[in-house]
Amino acid sequence: MATRSPSFWLLIAVLLVTAIMVHPSLAALLTAPAQLGLLVALRWQARREGRAAEKALRVPLRRGFV
């Protein structure tokens, strides 16, 4: 498939851009996987930061004489 002429890829790009301009929801469908991936990464990072903040708030228990 990669051996096709550049005009083929240009035609695909032109059709895609035209379809997005005519029907903007197509752009939303095309970017949905990337947005979902970013949302998952954002939630994962927030959970990590929350756990780190909770861990920092805990007072370490000291055993033995102070």
N, C-alpha and C positions, 0 to 999 in steps of 0.2 A: 504494500500500500504506500510505502514511503517513496517508491520509485516513480510515482506519478508526476506529471509535469507541474511546474509552479502555477500555471494558469488554473489547474484543477483546484489547488488549495486556495487560490485567490477567489475563485467562484464560490467555494464553500464559505470563506470568510465574508464575502459580500452578501450571500444569502442569509447567513447568520445575523449579521448586523442589520440587514433589512427586516428580518423577522422580529428582531428585538425592538426596532423603531416602530414597527406596525403594531406589535402586541407586547407591551412592556412586561407582562407577567411571564413571558418566556425568559427574560433576564433573571427574574426571581427564581424560576425553576432551575436555571443553569447554575446559579450561585448558591443554591440551597445546600449542597453538600459541603462547600467551603464554610458557609455560615454555621452549619451544624458542628463541624470540626472545631471551629473557633469557640463556639459555645461550650463544648465539652472541655476544651483546654482551659477556658476561663473558669469553669466550675471546679476543675481539678486543682488549679492553682489557688483558688480561693479556699478550698478545703485544706490544702497544705498550709497556707498562711494561718488559717483559723486554728489548726492543730498546733502550730508553732507558737501562736499567741497564748493558747491555753496552757501549753507546757511551760511557757515563761512565767505565767501567773502562779503556778504551783510553788508552794514553799517546800524546799527539800527537808525531809525529816532527818534529824540528827540523832544518832544513837550514841549512847554512852554519856560521858560527862561533858558539859559545855564549858 
